[in-house]
Amino acid sequence: MAQLAKNLPAPPTETPRQRILVIALGALIGFALTVIWSAEFVDQTIGDNVANTLLGHDAKATPITGMATGVLFALVSGVAGTFTACNVAAFSALTPTMAEGGATAGDRVRGTFRPLALLAAGMIPVSALYGAVVGVVGTDMPQFRAAAAGGSGIPPRLVQAMIVFGVIGLIMVVLGLASAGVIKDPLGPLEARFPGAQLVVMGALIGGFLIGRPFPLFRQLFRDAAESHNPLYGAAAFVLQSIGNIAIMAVLLIAIALLTGGRVSRWLTATHRRAGAITTVGYIAAGVFLLLYWDVRLPSVFEKFWYPLAPWV
C-alpha cells in the first residue's frame, strides 16, 4: 500500500482512537484469514488444477525435462500460486494501483502500469539473485531439505519459511503503523529523495517470498534449478515464477481501472482519511496474516498446541 502512504499520510485531524480502530480492523482481518485459510484447497484444488490445465498434463507427476520446459513450468506455477498463503500479502501491495486515475481509459491503464513497473523493479532483482544462488549452491540449501530435523520435528524448509515470512510480516506491520501515523515512516526519507521507492521496496518483499515459499509446485521448480547447477537458469526461472505470481492480480487491477471508469480511483482518493485508512488496513492485515500463519499456526501443527481453525481447514 506504499503509493497511497506516500501521498496521503495520516491526517492530523484523525484522533488516536480512530487510528487504533483502523489498526485493530487490519489485525482482525489478518487473524481471520489465518483461521479460515485452507492450504490444501488453495495449493491442490486451485494451484494444481490451474497448472495442470495450462500445461496440459499432471504438473506434479511429469518431470521437468530441459530448460525450455523449466521456463514454461516456472511461469505457469507462478500463475497457479497466485492465491497461496505467502502470496496473498501481495494483494495489499497492488491495491494502491487502483488509485491511479485518469480522464481516459488509456490514462487509467498507464496509471496502473507505473506502480506495477515499480513493483517489478524491486521484485525482479531479488528473484534473480535468489535463483542464481540456488543454481550455485544447489541441494545444500535448507529449502531443499524436507526431512524433519531437531526436536521440533519441523522440516528445515518450513523453518526457513517461518523465518522469512515472519520478517516480511513484521516489516509490513511496521509500515502499517507508519502509514497510520503511530510511528515515524522508516522509508519516508528514501521516498522523499526517490519518489516511488516505497513500491520498489514492496516489490523486493514480494520477490523475497521465493526465499520462504513451500508451495509444492515451487518446490518442484526449486529442485530442478538446484540440481541444474546453472545460475542463469535459476535466475530466469525464479524471475518468471515471481512475474506469474502477480500476473493475475495485475490483470484484475487493470480490468477494474477500465470497467469502473475511474470510479474506484475517485472513491479511494476522495479524502485523505479514507485512503490512509485503506493503506493502514492493507499493511496491517498482510503483516498480521504472515506473522500468525507462519509463526504461530504452522508450528501448532508440529508442537501440538491449539490454534483456532475453521471446520473446513
RODREN-343692 format. One record per residue: residue number from 1; residue in three letters; x, y, z of N, C-alpha, C in turn. Coordinates in pm, whole numbers. Layout:
   pos   code      n.x      n.y      n.z     ca.x     ca.y     ca.z      c.x      c.y      c.z
   NUM    ALA        X        Y        Z        X        Y        Z        X        Y        Z
...
//
This chain:
   pos   code      n.x      n.y      n.z     ca.x     ca.y     ca.z      c.x      c.y      c.z
     1    MET       83     -120        0        0        0        0       87      126        0
     2    ALA      205      117      -52      303      222      -36      269      350     -111
     3    GLN      211      338     -230      185      458     -309       89      552     -237
     4    LEU      -15      495     -177     -108      578     -102      -42      635       22
     5    ALA       39      554       87      105      602      209      196      718      181
     6    LYS      256      719       61      349      826       26      277      960       16
     7    ASN      166      961      -55       97     1086      -83       -5     1123       24
     8    LEU      -48     1025      101     -159     1050      191     -126     1005      333
     9    PRO      -42     1080      404      -11     1043      542     -132     1061      631
    10    ALA     -127     1001      749     -238     1013      841     -266     1159      871
    11    PRO     -388     1207      847     -419     1348      867     -417     1385     1015
    12    PRO     -377     1506     1046     -368     1547     1186     -502     1551     1257
    13    THR     -612     1559     1179     -744     1563     1241     -790     1426     1287
    14    GLU     -718     1319     1248     -756     1184     1289     -716     1163     1433
    15    THR     -808     1120     1516     -781     1105     1659     -708      973     1685
    16    PRO     -636      966     1800     -570      839     1835     -667      721     1839
    17    ARG     -790      745     1885     -888      637     1894     -921      584     1754
    18    GLN     -938      674     1657     -968      632     1523     -853      552     1462
    19    ARG     -731      594     1490     -616      521     1439     -611      381     1498
    20    ILE     -638      369     1626     -638      238     1692     -745      148     1630
    21    LEU     -861      204     1600     -968      125     1540     -929       74     1402
    22    VAL     -862      160     1323     -819      118     1189     -714        8     1199
    23    ILE     -619       24     1290     -515      -78     1309     -579     -209     1357
    24    ALA     -674     -198     1450     -741     -317     1502     -818     -390     1392
    25    LEU     -880     -314     1302     -954     -374     1190     -859     -454     1102
    26    GLY     -744     -395     1069     -647     -466      987     -598     -593     1055
    27    ALA     -570     -584     1187     -523     -701     1261     -630     -809     1266
    28    LEU     -755     -769     1281     -866     -865     1285     -880     -937     1152
    29    ILE     -869     -863     1042     -877     -924      910     -763    -1024      890
    30    GLY     -641     -985      928     -527    -1074      916     -545    -1201      997
    31    PHE     -591    -1186     1122     -615    -1303     1207     -725    -1392     1149
    32    ALA     -834    -1332     1102     -945    -1409     1046     -900    -1492      926
    33    LEU     -812    -1435      844     -761    -1509      728     -684    -1633      771
    34    THR     -608    -1624      881     -533    -1741      927     -627    -1851      977
    35    VAL     -742    -1811     1027     -838    -1909     1080     -909    -1983      967
    36    ILE     -944    -1912      859    -1024    -1972      753     -940    -2026      637
    37    TRP     -809    -1995      635     -727    -2029      520     -701    -2180      512
    38    SER     -734    -2240      398     -710    -2382      376     -598    -2398      275
    39    ALA     -479    -2433      322     -366    -2451      232     -391    -2565      134
    40    GLU     -456    -2670      180     -484    -2784       92     -573    -2743      -24
    41    PHE     -677    -2665        5     -768    -2621     -102     -696    -2529     -200
    42    VAL     -620    -2433     -148     -552    -2336     -234     -441    -2403     -315
    43    ASP     -359    -2485     -249     -245    -2546     -316     -287    -2655     -415
    44    GLN     -383    -2737     -374     -420    -2852     -457     -539    -2824     -547
    45    THR     -652    -2787     -488     -772    -2767     -568     -755    -2654     -669
    46    ILE     -695    -2545     -626     -676    -2431     -717     -542    -2442     -789
    47    GLY     -433    -2446     -713     -300    -2441     -773     -272    -2556     -870
    48    ASP     -295    -2679     -825     -266    -2794     -911     -354    -2796    -1034
    49    ASN     -483    -2766    -1017     -574    -2769    -1133     -541    -2662    -1235
    50    VAL     -503    -2543    -1187     -463    -2437    -1279     -339    -2477    -1357
    51    ALA     -239    -2530    -1286     -115    -2571    -1352     -139    -2686    -1450
    52    ASN     -219    -2783    -1409     -248    -2897    -1498     -320    -2852    -1624
    53    THR     -412    -2757    -1610     -487    -2708    -1725     -398    -2631    -1821
    54    LEU     -314    -2542    -1767     -228    -2460    -1852     -118    -2543    -1920
    55    LEU      -66    -2643    -1849       41    -2724    -1905      -11    -2838    -1993
    56    GLY     -136    -2880    -1966     -193    -2989    -2045     -154    -3126    -1995
    57    HIS      -95    -3134    -1876      -60    -3263    -1817      -48    -3245    -1666
    58    ASP      -29    -3356    -1595      -16    -3352    -1450      117    -3285    -1413
    59    ALA      108    -3165    -1357      229    -3087    -1331      321    -3155    -1230
    60    LYS      265    -3218    -1128      346    -3282    -1025      406    -3413    -1073
    61    ALA      331    -3488    -1153      375    -3621    -1192      472    -3619    -1311
    62    THR      477    -3508    -1383      561    -3501    -1502      692    -3431    -1469
    63    PRO      805    -3497    -1490      934    -3434    -1461      961    -3314    -1551
    64    ILE     1039    -3220    -1500     1083    -3107    -1581     1204    -3151    -1662
    65    THR     1189    -3154    -1793     1296    -3203    -1879     1348    -3090    -1967
    66    GLY     1461    -3034    -1930     1522    -2930    -2010     1485    -2791    -1964
    67    MET     1563    -2693    -2008     1545    -2554    -1967     1416    -2494    -2022
    68    ALA     1383    -2525    -2146     1262    -2469    -2207     1140    -2512    -2128
    69    THR     1134    -2640    -2093     1023    -2690    -2012     1023    -2626    -1875
    70    GLY     1141    -2606    -1818     1151    -2545    -1687     1105    -2401    -1685
    71    VAL     1138    -2326    -1791     1096    -2186    -1802      943    -2178    -1810
    72    LEU      882    -2264    -1892      736    -2266    -1902      675    -2305    -1769
    73    PHE      732    -2406    -1704      681    -2451    -1575      690    -2340    -1472
    74    ALA      798    -2261    -1476      816    -2152    -1380      703    -2050    -1392
    75    LEU      672    -2010    -1515      567    -1910    -1535      431    -1966    -1495
    76    VAL      401    -2089    -1537      271    -2149    -1508      254    -2172    -1359
    77    SER      357    -2224    -1293      346    -2249    -1150      334    -2117    -1073
    78    GLY      392    -2011    -1126      375    -1880    -1063      232    -1833    -1070
    79    VAL      170    -1848    -1187       29    -1813    -1202      -58    -1900    -1111
    80    ALA      -26    -2031    -1107     -104    -2124    -1025      -91    -2091     -876
    81    GLY       21    -2031     -837       43    -1999     -696       -4    -1861     -655
    82    THR      -85    -1798     -739     -131    -1662     -710     -197    -1651     -574
    83    PHE     -277    -1751     -537     -358    -1741     -416     -305    -1826     -301
    84    THR     -175    -1858     -303     -117    -1932     -192     -102    -1842      -70
    85    ALA      -77    -1904       45      -75    -1830      172       33    -1724      176
    86    CYS      145    -1747      108      251    -1646      111      221    -1532       15
    87    ASN      156    -1563      -97      135    -1462     -199       13    -1375     -172
    88    VAL      -74    -1414      -79     -194    -1335      -51     -157    -1194       -8
    89    ALA      -42    -1177       56        0    -1045      100       29     -952      -16
    90    ALA       58    -1008     -134       87     -923     -249      -35     -841     -290
    91    PHE     -155     -888     -259     -275     -810     -290     -268     -673     -224
    92    SER     -216     -669     -102     -206     -542      -30     -112     -446     -101
    93    ALA       -9     -501     -165       87     -415     -235       31     -362     -366
    94    LEU      -55     -439     -431     -105     -399     -561     -233     -315     -555
    95    THR     -302     -318     -443     -426     -241     -432     -410      -93     -462
    96    PRO     -298      -27     -422     -287      116     -449     -290      151     -597
    97    THR     -264       57     -687     -268       90     -829     -407      133     -872
    98    MET     -508       93     -796     -645      135     -828     -665      283     -802
    99    ALA     -573      343     -728     -585      486     -700     -532      572     -813
   100    GLU     -473      511     -914     -421      586    -1027     -535      617    -1123
   101    GLY     -582      738    -1123     -695      776    -1206     -653      829    -1342
   102    GLY     -749      882    -1417     -719      936    -1549     -848      970    -1620
   103    ALA     -838     1064    -1713     -957     1108    -1785    -1004     1004    -1886
   104    THR     -911      930    -1945     -944      832    -2047     -903      693    -2000
   105    ALA     -953      591    -2074     -917      454    -2041     -767      433    -2053
   106    GLY     -708      493    -2155     -563      482    -2174     -487      541    -2058
   107    ASP     -533      655    -2008     -467      718    -1893     -474      629    -1770
   108    ARG     -590      565    -1751     -607      479    -1634     -518      355    -1643
   109    VAL     -507      298    -1762     -420      181    -1779     -275      219    -1758
   110    ARG     -234      334    -1816      -96      378    -1795      -69      410    -1649
   111    GLY     -169      464    -1581     -154      493    -1439     -137      367    -1356
   112    THR     -196      257    -1402     -180      129    -1333      -45       66    -1363
   113    PHE        3       84    -1485      131       24    -1523      249       81    -1445
   114    ARG      244      211    -1413      358      273    -1344      387      206    -1209
   115    PRO      290      195    -1119      322      128     -992      356      -19    -1010
   116    LEU      296      -84    -1111      332     -223    -1137      478     -234    -1181
   117    ALA      521     -137    -1260      661     -136    -1304      755     -114    -1187
   118    LEU      715      -28    -1093      798       -5     -975      807     -130     -889
   119    LEU      695     -201     -876      697     -327     -802      792     -426     -869
   120    ALA      783     -434    -1002      870     -526    -1075     1017     -489    -1059
   121    ALA     1046     -358    -1050     1184     -312    -1035     1245     -361     -905
   122    GLY     1163     -380     -803     1213     -434     -677     1208     -586     -673
   123    MET     1109     -643     -738     1085     -787     -732     1185     -867     -815
   124    ILE     1212     -820     -938     1294     -899    -1032     1438     -918     -984
   125    PRO     1508     -813     -936     1646     -837     -890     1655     -936     -774
   126    VAL     1561     -929     -680     1564    -1022     -566     1540    -1165     -614
   127    SER     1441    -1183     -702     1410    -1316     -754     1528    -1372     -833
   128    ALA     1587    -1287     -917     1700    -1331     -999     1820    -1368     -913
   129    LEU     1849    -1287     -811     1963    -1314     -724     1944    -1446     -649
   130    TYR     1823    -1466     -595     1800    -1591     -521     1804    -1712     -615
   131    GLY     1748    -1697     -735     1754    -1807     -831     1897    -1842     -869
   132    ALA     1982    -1740     -884     2123    -1764     -916     2193    -1834     -800
   133    VAL     2162    -1794     -676     2221    -1859     -559     2181    -2006     -553
   134    VAL     2053    -2033     -581     2005    -2171     -583     2081    -2252     -689
   135    GLY     2103    -2191     -806     2175    -2259     -912     2319    -2290     -875
   136    VAL     2380    -2206     -790     2519    -2226     -750     2529    -2321     -630
   137    VAL     2454    -2291     -523     2464    -2371     -400     2395    -2505     -416
   138    GLY     2283    -2507     -488     2215    -2631     -519     2150    -2698     -401
   139    THR     2173    -2829     -389     2098    -2910     -294     2144    -2895     -150
   140    ASP     2242    -2810     -124     2288    -2788       13     2202    -2686       89
   141    MET     2107    -2625       22     2027    -2521       86     1918    -2582      175
   142    PRO     1885    -2515      287     1780    -2568      376     1647    -2588      305
   143    GLN     1614    -2501      210     1485    -2510      141     1475    -2639       58
   144    PHE     1588    -2705       35     1588    -2828      -43     1549    -2948       44
   145    ARG     1566    -2933      177     1550    -3047      267     1411    -3049      330
   146    ALA     1343    -3161      315     1208    -3177      369     1204    -3266      492
   147    ALA     1313    -3335      520     1318    -3424      636     1325    -3342      764
   148    ALA     1250    -3385      866     1247    -3314      993     1384    -3320     1059
   149    ALA     1419    -3211     1127     1549    -3205     1196     1529    -3145     1334
   150    GLY     1603    -3195     1431     1593    -3140     1565     1472    -3192     1641
   151    GLY     1457    -3142     1764     1349    -3189     1849     1211    -3142     1808
   152    SER     1203    -3031     1732     1073    -2976     1697     1002    -3059     1592
   153    GLY     1078    -3131     1509     1017    -3210     1403      974    -3126     1285
   154    ILE     1012    -2999     1282      975    -2911     1172     1083    -2922     1064
   155    PRO     1045    -2953      940     1144    -2965      832     1220    -2834      811
   156    PRO     1347    -2841      772     1426    -2720      751     1362    -2623      652
   157    ARG     1298    -2674      548     1236    -2583      450     1124    -2501      514
   158    LEU     1053    -2561      613      947    -2486      680     1005    -2391      784
   159    VAL     1116    -2428      845     1184    -2335      937     1226    -2211      859
   160    GLN     1281    -2232      740     1320    -2119      656     1200    -2033      622
   161    ALA     1086    -2098      590      963    -2024      559      917    -1942      678
   162    MET      924    -2000      797      881    -1929      917      966    -1804      940
   163    ILE     1097    -1816      920     1186    -1701      940     1160    -1592      836
   164    VAL     1155    -1633      710     1141    -1536      601     1008    -1462      610
   165    PHE      899    -1536      623      768    -1470      625      743    -1397      756
   166    GLY      806    -1443      863      796    -1369      988      860    -1232      976
   167    VAL      979    -1226      912     1047    -1097      892      966    -1007      799
   168    ILE      917    -1063      688      838     -982      595      710     -933      662
   169    GLY      646    -1019      740      525     -978      810      552     -865      909
   170    LEU      663     -874      981      700     -769     1075      723     -637     1003
   171    ILE      791     -642      888      815     -520      810      682     -457      769
   172    MET      587     -540      726      457     -487      683      380     -425      799
   173    VAL      390     -485      916      325     -426     1034      386     -290     1065
   174    VAL      517     -280     1058      584     -152     1084      538      -47      983
   175    LEU      531      -84      855      486       10      753      340       49      775
   176    GLY      260      -45      824      121      -13      853      109       87      968
   177    LEU      188       67     1073      187      161     1185      236      299     1140
   178    ALA      333      300     1049      384      427      997      278      498      914
   179    SER      205      421      831      102      483      748      -12      539      832
   180    ALA      -31      483      952     -133      535     1044      -84      655     1122
   181    GLY       44      685     1114       99      798     1187      135      766     1329
   182    VAL      136      637     1364      168      597     1501      319      604     1525
   183    ILE      398      567     1424      543      576     1432      594      650     1310
   184    LYS      719      689     1314      780      757     1201      801      660     1085
   185    ASP      772      704      965      785      620      847      934      593      819
   186    PRO      980      468      831     1123      439      808     1166      459      664
   187    LEU     1068      456      572     1101      476      430     1075      619      384
   188    GLY     1031      704      474     1000      842      438     1115      917      374
   189    PRO     1234      918      435     1347      990      373     1384      935      236
   190    LEU     1377      802      221     1409      741       91     1306      780      -14
   191    GLU     1179      782       25     1073      819      -69     1084      966     -108
   192    ALA     1128     1049      -14     1142     1192      -43     1249     1216     -149
   193    ARG     1355     1136     -147     1463     1153     -244     1432     1082     -375
   194    PHE     1366      965     -365     1337      885     -485     1189      848     -485
   195    PRO     1104      933     -543      961      903     -548      934      766     -610
   196    GLY      851      688     -542      824      553     -588      909      448     -521
   197    ALA     1002      491     -435     1093      397     -370     1019      297     -281
   198    GLN      908      340     -221      835      250     -133      775      133     -209
   199    LEU      728      159     -331      676       49     -412      788      -45     -456
   200    VAL      907       10     -481     1021      -75     -516     1055     -166     -398
   201    VAL     1052     -111     -277     1078     -191     -158      973     -300     -143
   202    MET      847     -265     -168      741     -364     -159      761     -474     -263
   203    GLY      806     -437     -382      837     -537     -484      948     -631     -439
   204    ALA     1048     -575     -370     1157     -659     -318     1104     -759     -215
   205    LEU     1007     -716     -134      947     -808      -38      872     -920     -108
   206    ILE      801     -886     -215      730     -988     -291      829    -1086     -354
   207    GLY      940    -1034     -406     1045    -1121     -459     1101    -1211     -350
   208    GLY     1106    -1159     -228     1156    -1237     -116     1067    -1353      -77
   209    PHE      941    -1353     -124      853    -1466      -96      915    -1598     -141
   210    LEU      991    -1593     -251     1052    -1715     -303     1149    -1778     -205
   211    ILE     1210    -1696     -122     1310    -1746      -28     1245    -1836       78
   212    GLY     1116    -1814      102     1048    -1895      202      940    -1987      148
   213    ARG      905    -1972       23      785    -2039      -31      795    -2193      -27
   214    PRO      699    -2259       44      697    -2406       45      592    -2465      -50
   215    PHE      531    -2382     -136      429    -2425     -231      482    -2546     -310
   216    PRO      408    -2660     -312      459    -2782     -375      512    -2764     -516
   217    LEU      440    -2689     -600      487    -2670     -737      616    -2587     -740
   218    PHE      629    -2493     -646      755    -2418     -641      868    -2507     -595
   219    ARG      843    -2599     -501      948    -2691     -458      998    -2775     -575
   220    GLN      906    -2810     -665      945    -2887     -782     1039    -2804     -871
   221    LEU     1005    -2677     -889     1090    -2588     -967     1223    -2564     -896
   222    PHE     1217    -2545     -764     1337    -2523     -684     1434    -2641     -698
   223    ARG     1380    -2762     -689     1464    -2881     -701     1530    -2887     -839
   224    ASP     1454    -2854     -944     1509    -2858    -1079     1621    -2756    -1095
   225    ALA     1600    -2635    -1043     1702    -2530    -1052     1826    -2567     -970
   226    ALA     1804    -2625     -851     1916    -2662     -765     2000    -2772     -830
   227    GLU     1934    -2869     -889     2005    -2982     -949     2070    -2944    -1082
   228    SER     2026    -2833    -1143     2086    -2791    -1270     2225    -2732    -1251
   229    HIS     2250    -2673    -1132     2377    -2605    -1102     2408    -2498    -1208
   230    ASN     2301    -2435    -1258     2312    -2330    -1360     2252    -2202    -1305
   231    PRO     2334    -2106    -1262     2279    -1984    -1201     2194    -1901    -1297
   232    LEU     2225    -1901    -1426     2145    -1825    -1521     2005    -1885    -1535
   233    TYR     1999    -2016    -1541     1868    -2083    -1549     1790    -2060    -1420
   234    GLY     1857    -2072    -1306     1789    -2048    -1179     1734    -1907    -1170
   235    ALA     1812    -1808    -1214     1767    -1668    -1210     1647    -1647    -1300
   236    ALA     1652    -1699    -1424     1542    -1681    -1520     1414    -1748    -1470
   237    ALA     1428    -1871    -1416     1312    -1945    -1370     1245    -1875    -1252
   238    PHE     1324    -1824    -1159     1268    -1761    -1040     1205    -1625    -1073
   239    VAL     1262    -1553    -1169     1201    -1427    -1211     1064    -1454    -1273
   240    LEU     1055    -1555    -1359      927    -1588    -1421      826    -1636    -1317
   241    GLN      872    -1707    -1216      784    -1751    -1108      722    -1629    -1038
   242    SER      804    -1529    -1008      753    -1408     -943      658    -1330    -1033
   243    ILE      693    -1319    -1161      605    -1248    -1255      471    -1318    -1264
   244    GLY      474    -1452    -1267      348    -1527    -1270      265    -1503    -1147
   245    ASN      330    -1484    -1031      258    -1461     -906      171    -1336     -909
   246    ILE      217    -1231     -977      140    -1106     -977       63    -1084    -1107
   247    ALA       76    -1178    -1203       14    -1157    -1334     -137    -1145    -1325
   248    ILE     -202    -1239    -1256     -348    -1238    -1246     -395    -1113    -1173
   249    MET     -326    -1078    -1064     -366     -960     -988     -350     -833    -1072
   250    ALA     -244     -827    -1151     -223     -711    -1237     -336     -699    -1339
   251    VAL     -374     -812    -1399     -484     -812    -1496     -614     -767    -1431
   252    LEU     -640     -816    -1310     -762     -777    -1239     -765     -627    -1210
   253    LEU     -653     -573    -1168     -648     -431    -1135     -665     -344    -1260
   254    ILE     -604     -387    -1371     -622     -314    -1496     -767     -321    -1541
   255    ALA     -829     -439    -1526     -970     -454    -1563    -1059     -364    -1479
   256    ILE    -1029     -354    -1350    -1107     -266    -1263    -1093     -121    -1308
   257    ALA     -970      -82    -1342     -947       55    -1387    -1027       86    -1514
   258    LEU    -1039      -13    -1603    -1111        9    -1728    -1262        1    -1710
   259    LEU    -1309      -99    -1636    -1453     -124    -1627    -1526      -27    -1536
   260    THR    -1456       29    -1439    -1524      119    -1346    -1517      265    -1390
   261    GLY    -1444      291    -1498    -1436      429    -1546    -1371      524    -1448
   262    GLY    -1283      473    -1363    -1213      559    -1267    -1290      584    -1138
   263    ARG    -1407      520    -1123    -1487      545    -1002    -1415      494     -877
   264    VAL    -1346      379     -888    -1274      326     -773    -1163      423     -733
   265    SER    -1093      476     -832     -987      572     -804    -1041      696     -734
   266    ARG    -1151      747     -783    -1209      867     -723    -1256      839     -581
   267    TRP    -1310      720     -557    -1357      686     -423    -1239      673     -328
   268    LEU    -1130      610     -374    -1014      592     -288     -950      724     -249
   269    THR     -946      818     -342     -875      943     -319     -967     1057     -281
   270    ALA    -1093     1027     -250    -1189     1133     -217    -1146     1210      -93
   271    THR    -1091     1139        5    -1043     1204      127     -911     1142      168
   272    HIS     -827     1220      236     -701     1168      288     -727     1058      390
   273    ARG     -829     1077      471     -857      980      577     -894      845      519
   274    ARG     -975      843      413    -1018      715      353     -898      641      294
   275    ALA     -819      710      216     -703      646      153     -602      600      258
   276    GLY     -579      683      358     -485      646      463     -532      525      541
   277    ALA     -663      517      567     -718      403      641     -704      274      561
   278    ILE     -730      281      430     -718      162      346     -573      115      340
   279    THR     -482      211      331     -340      178      332     -301      106      460
   280    THR     -343      161      573     -309      102      702     -369      -38      716
   281    VAL     -496      -52      684     -563     -182      696     -493     -287      609
   282    GLY     -457     -249      487     -391     -343      397     -258     -391      451
   283    TYR     -175     -298      495      -45     -334      550      -58     -421      676
   284    ILE     -141     -377      770     -154     -448      897     -213     -587      873
   285    ALA     -315     -597      789     -377     -727      761     -276     -824      701
   286    ALA     -198     -776      604      -97     -862      541       10     -903      642
   287    GLY       58     -807      721      163     -838      817      119     -934      925
   288    VAL        0     -911      981      -52     -999     1086      -78    -1138     1030
   289    PHE     -131    -1145      909     -155    -1275      845      -24    -1354      834
   290    LEU       80    -1290      782      207    -1360      763      267    -1404      897
   291    LEU      263    -1317      996      320    -1349     1126      246    -1465     1194
   292    LEU      113    -1455     1197       35    -1558     1267       30    -1689     1190
   293    TYR       15    -1681     1058        2    -1804      980      130    -1886      985
   294    TRP      244    -1819      962      370    -1894      951      439    -1917     1084
   295    ASP      424    -1826     1179      500    -1837     1303      417    -1882     1423
   296    VAL      285    -1895     1406      202    -1946     1515      118    -2066     1467
   297    ARG       40    -2046     1362      -45    -2156     1316       38    -2275     1265
   298    LEU      139    -2250     1184      222    -2359     1131      291    -2438     1242
   299    PRO      360    -2373     1337      422    -2451     1446      321    -2529     1529
   300    SER      196    -2480     1536       96    -2550     1617       72    -2692     1566
   301    VAL       92    -2715     1437       73    -2847     1379      179    -2944     1432
   302    PHE      301    -2895     1452      411    -2981     1495      426    -2984     1647
   303    GLU      399    -2872     1711      416    -2863     1856      290    -2905     1932
   304    LYS      183    -2930     1860       58    -2980     1918       -6    -2884     2018
   305    PHE       -1    -2754     1989      -78    -2661     2072     -196    -2610     1990
   306    TRP     -296    -2558     2060     -422    -2524     1996     -414    -2392     1921
   307    TYR     -470    -2391     1801     -488    -2267     1726     -626    -2275     1661
   308    PRO     -707    -2169     1670     -843    -2176     1615     -844    -2192     1464
   309    LEU     -920    -2289     1415     -929    -2316     1274    -1075    -2338     1234
   310    ALA    -1109    -2295     1113    -1242    -2318     1060    -1263    -2467     1036
   311    PRO    -1387    -2516     1036    -1412    -2660     1020    -1357    -2719      891
   312    TRP    -1349    -2638      785    -1306    -2693      656    -1154    -2696      639
   313    VAL    -1082    -2641      737     -935    -2637      723     -876    -2775      759
//
